[in-house]
Amino acid sequence: MEYEEIQERLKIITNTPIKLIPDDDMAKIRKDMAKKCPITKEMDKQFRTHIAGGTEHQLAIKDPFVLTIKRSSGTRMWDMDDNEYIDWLMSSGACMLGHNFLPLKDEIIKVYHDLDPNIYYNNEWEIKSVEMIKKYVPSIELMQYFQSGTEADMAALRIARAFTKKEKIIKCAGSYHGWCGQLCVDMHVPFSGAMEAHGIPSGVYKNTLVVPLNDVKALEDSLKKWTEKRSGVAAVLVDPLGGDAGGLATKKDWLRSVRELCDKYNVLLIFDEVITGFRLGMGGAQEYFKIKPDLTLFGKLLTHGFPSSGAVGGRKDVMNNLTISVEPGGNKAFVGGTLRGNPLTAASTYWTLKLMEEHKAHEKAKNAAEDLVKKLNLLFENDGRPYFAHNIESIVHFETFSPLALDLSDINNVEIIMKRAEGVDRIATALLSQGIITKYGNRGFTCMQHTNEENDKFIDAFENVLQMIPK
Ligand SMILES: Cc1ncc(COP(=O)(O)O)c(C=O)c1O
């Protein structure tokens, strides 16, 4: 669905008064969950006594309690009470072949027989895996592994600054790039400033500039202003889908304009492909949008979730600016990490890409996403709701109360945004209670094993949810 249509439909949603799933229905859902999940509920209590906050996972649905998962296979996961769930969170996008995919596990176990992660020195899987990445992502001339998307973001910024000898980084409002201090500003929610930045000294993000998404003039104004100053701009860092896996949508030619402006002002363009890498196709967002960045960073699907999953790659002249480089010259950015590029990480990258290629994983996951979107839109239409669904390849969005479509910079919107967010949370819980795991009630990822029959189950569950939401 194009940007303009998405905005128009979001406007209809935000102009429609909302009613949430009523408290009585939620109370019944929570009671039913407690009844069918006694062990899982008890585990949740134990988690609260051992793990700070009761969970390590931002996107785990927390109402009425966080599930503890005992087993996973294909599209399914089972809780401690053996209740089955169909998973549309897919490890927040890291899973494309399906859970516990045996051909991948078998290959990694073969590597593990000869090599443990503790060899520290080079291993042949680093070469094999980067050769495989280069085949699909030609902008990668050199690469370095890191241990998470967050770490890869940090490294990319440091390498860019070392190369350009400039300090400022420009990012877009609402985009999430992990949790390193300098990027914890205006993340998740556009114009939220330092809302989520407790514990970060204010000086840490003084070199992070934020521009509104899709606003080419604002980006050019910022580039013009700061490239004239001594500190200068090292790079523009973008999530090619805008933010929230495309929930904050981009205009058609926005990325092209960003590329042109980076060239005009002699600033590096960094693509954060932690979500899009290998998911929008083997060549990721840069193949999908046909735009070549200077640096790219990966995470999640890079290793199919096998730890640790992060990497930065790109132009040779830029990537050579590392203290560990055996090549002479460069501006020497320090990067460290004991387990980077270990044999299991590198082999899981190689085998993930090889198996995705062999199984035509994208095509299958995309077909499943398109079927789900078609069925959801039919359901919403038949029920007379303004809600709508759309997909970008295997990323599915279903908009119901759409809190992010309202402008948080308007103080009058805060209360209604909170209410709309609560509405979406309730949908997430109501779906979970019927065995459907989503990315917090309004997003999902498909893998190559999702079937049309499973989509029908999703639709049945959503139909029950609609029956609870008053018109
Ligand atoms: C676009 C983007 N960048 C960076 C990250 C951080 O990756 P990690 O969770 O591996 O640190 C995420 C995580 O969701 C992400 O979506």
The ligand as a Tripos MOL2 file, in Angstrom:
@<TRIPOS>MOLECULE
LIG
   16    16     1     0     0
SMALL
NO_CHARGES

@<TRIPOS>ATOM
      1 C1         16.0450   -0.9890   13.1490 C.3       1 LIG1
      2 C2         16.7120   -1.5530   14.3670 C.ar      1 LIG1
      3 N1         17.9860   -1.2240   14.6460 N.ar      1 LIG1
      4 C3         18.6410   -1.7180   15.7120 C.ar      1 LIG1
      5 C4         18.0240   -2.6090   16.5710 C.ar      1 LIG1
      6 C5         18.7610   -3.1510   17.7660 C.3       1 LIG1
      7 O1         19.1110   -4.4770   17.5590 O.3       1 LIG1
      8 P1         19.4260   -5.4180   18.8240 P.3       1 LIG1
      9 O2         18.1210   -5.6560   19.5050 O.co2     1 LIG1
     10 O3         20.0210   -6.6570   18.2270 O.co2     1 LIG1
     11 O4         20.3890   -4.6880   19.6860 O.co2     1 LIG1
     12 C6         16.6960   -2.9940   16.3230 C.ar      1 LIG1
     13 C7         16.0070   -3.9380   17.2110 C.2       1 LIG1
     14 O5         14.8280   -4.1680   17.1660 O.2       1 LIG1
     15 C8         16.0170   -2.4480   15.2000 C.ar      1 LIG1
     16 O6         14.7580   -2.7740   14.9370 O.3       1 LIG1
@<TRIPOS>BOND
     1     1     2 1
     2     2     3 ar
     3     2    15 ar
     4     3     4 ar
     5     4     5 ar
     6     5     6 1
     7     5    12 ar
     8     6     7 1
     9     7     8 1
    10     8     9 2
    11     8    10 1
    12     8    11 1
    13    12    13 1
    14    12    15 ar
    15    13    14 2
    16    15    16 1
@<TRIPOS>SUBSTRUCTURE
     1 LIG1         1 GROUP 0 **** ****
